[in-house]
Amino acid sequence: MPVSENEDVPEPARDTADRDASHAGVDGPRAGTLGAAPAVADAVRGGGPAAAADSVLSVVAGAGPVGRPGERATVRLRDGGDPAPDPAPGSDEPPRYAPEWLQLREPADTAARAQDLLDPLRIRLANMPGRTGGLAVHDLGCGTGSMGRWLAPRLDGAQHWVLHDRDPYLLHFAAVASPRSAADGSRVTVETRRGDVARLTADALRGASLVTASALLDVLTREEVGTLVDACTGAGCPALLTLSVAGHVELTPADPLDAEIAEAFNDHQRRTGLLGPDAVTAACEAFAARGATVRVHPSPWRLGPEQAALSEQWLRGWVGAAVEQRPELRERAARYLRDRLAACAAGELRVVVHHSDLLALPRPTGGTP
């Protein structure tokens, strides 16, 4: 499978900020370590630019699984298993993110994705004006490449995937574990590009057939969503943006503190101008204002005893973010988390984490839908 890495991305795609909004979604149907694709699991065990076989998965309070309901893989690795520090102020070095969290959530993402959006997407792709040859798919914030593992085998025809992410560590895993063939057996190829997806331009998407992303919208600002929408509509290509957190969680059995934790968590998501649970609404409005047709479909995680490991990490993150947002919750939240983890370990806890998938169909460049 041809793989190339292009780090000479256009200047608008470069990122000098130390906040990373691009390691968000994963999903994929294959089984492996923690449910990930075998190639990713193998790379985690013994390969890649920073093999994690002997590392301990450390949860950083207020970030990654802690701080978002499984929406960002901000579990950092450092020798000895301690959480790695944030980059120094002003540093251009992005934080490193462990693929273990992305792998852990992969089966839940796979089960959650809105299959109902695939038929209208296939119809649009089959009828795009001026299309010759295969599909060119740009996957934004690709993480370990699970969107490609899920979607490429569900689309017919030759495909070339361009995987965008800031972190070369994750781009390595994404390239290694990319699928080799489409639904009809056609060839799938891949290249990787480093850059900031919040600064994407229509020029960077020239020739694109489709833009995809997972769990990305909710870690963007309104301005960044507008930039992304401008790029997609300017290029006239559809956008399948999945697994954006919806701000609603259901836990069974219920607890009196559920609502307060949820409210504090949602406030935490909106910190520093991020859209959090308002992201899908903002994206829909932005696409519609630019003449695109938009469809939204629920894509909830449904976690039971079989997903206990994911539920445990998600709980720690959900409660940790709430406490970070409202420190006065700390004492009660500690009791709450202890009880919830005990119920999870006993197979008695059920969790539904609501997300939304969005399909935007802009007017094709130079034509009409």
HUDA-V657555 format. One record per backbone hydrogen bond with DSSP energy under -1.0 kcal/mol. CO is the residue of the C=O (numbers start at 1). NH is the residue of the N-H. Records with the same first field share a line. If there is no record, write none. Layout:
CO = NH, NH
This chain:
2 = 190
4 = 192
7 = 9
10 = 13
11 = 14
13 = 196
23 = 73
32 = 35
33 = 36
37 = 41
38 = 42
39 = 43
40 = 44
41 = 45
42 = 46
43 = 47
52 = 55
60 = 63
63 = 66
64 = 68
68 = 70
72 = 74
75 = 98
78 = 81
88 = 91
99 = 103
100 = 104
101 = 105
105 = 109
106 = 110
107 = 111
108 = 112
109 = 113
113 = 115
114 = 117
115 = 118
117 = 121
118 = 122
119 = 123
120 = 124
121 = 125
122 = 126
123 = 127
128 = 131
135 = 160
136 = 209, 210
137 = 162
138 = 212
139 = 164
142 = 145
145 = 149
146 = 150
147 = 151
148 = 152
151 = 154
152 = 155
155 = 183
158 = 135
159 = 189
160 = 137
161 = 191
162 = 139
163 = 193
164 = 142
167 = 171
168 = 172
169 = 173
170 = 174
171 = 175
172 = 176
173 = 177
180 = 188
182 = 185
186 = 182
187 = 159
189 = 161
191 = 163
192 = 6
193 = 165
196 = 199
197 = 200
203 = 206
205 = 208
210 = 138
211 = 240
212 = 140
213 = 242
214 = 25
216 = 219
217 = 220
218 = 276
220 = 275
221 = 225
222 = 226
223 = 227
224 = 228
225 = 229
226 = 230
227 = 231
228 = 232
229 = 233
230 = 234
231 = 235
232 = 237
238 = 211
239 = 360
240 = 213
241 = 358
242 = 215
244 = 356
248 = 354
250 = 352
252 = 350
255 = 258
257 = 261
258 = 262
259 = 263
260 = 264
261 = 265
262 = 266
263 = 267
264 = 268
265 = 269
266 = 270
268 = 271
270 = 273
271 = 274
275 = 278
276 = 279
278 = 282
279 = 283
280 = 284
281 = 285
282 = 286
283 = 287
284 = 288
285 = 289
287 = 292
288 = 291
293 = 361
295 = 359
297 = 357
301 = 353
303 = 351
304 = 307
305 = 308
307 = 311
308 = 312
309 = 313
310 = 314
311 = 315
312 = 316
313 = 317
314 = 318
315 = 319
316 = 320
317 = 67, 321
318 = 322
319 = 323
320 = 324
321 = 325
322 = 326
326 = 329
327 = 330
329 = 333
330 = 334
331 = 335
332 = 336
333 = 337
334 = 338
335 = 339
336 = 340
337 = 341
338 = 342
339 = 343
340 = 344
341 = 345
342 = 346
343 = 348
344 = 347
350 = 252
351 = 303
352 = 250
353 = 301
354 = 246
355 = 299
356 = 244
357 = 297
358 = 241
359 = 295
360 = 239
361 = 293
364 = 367
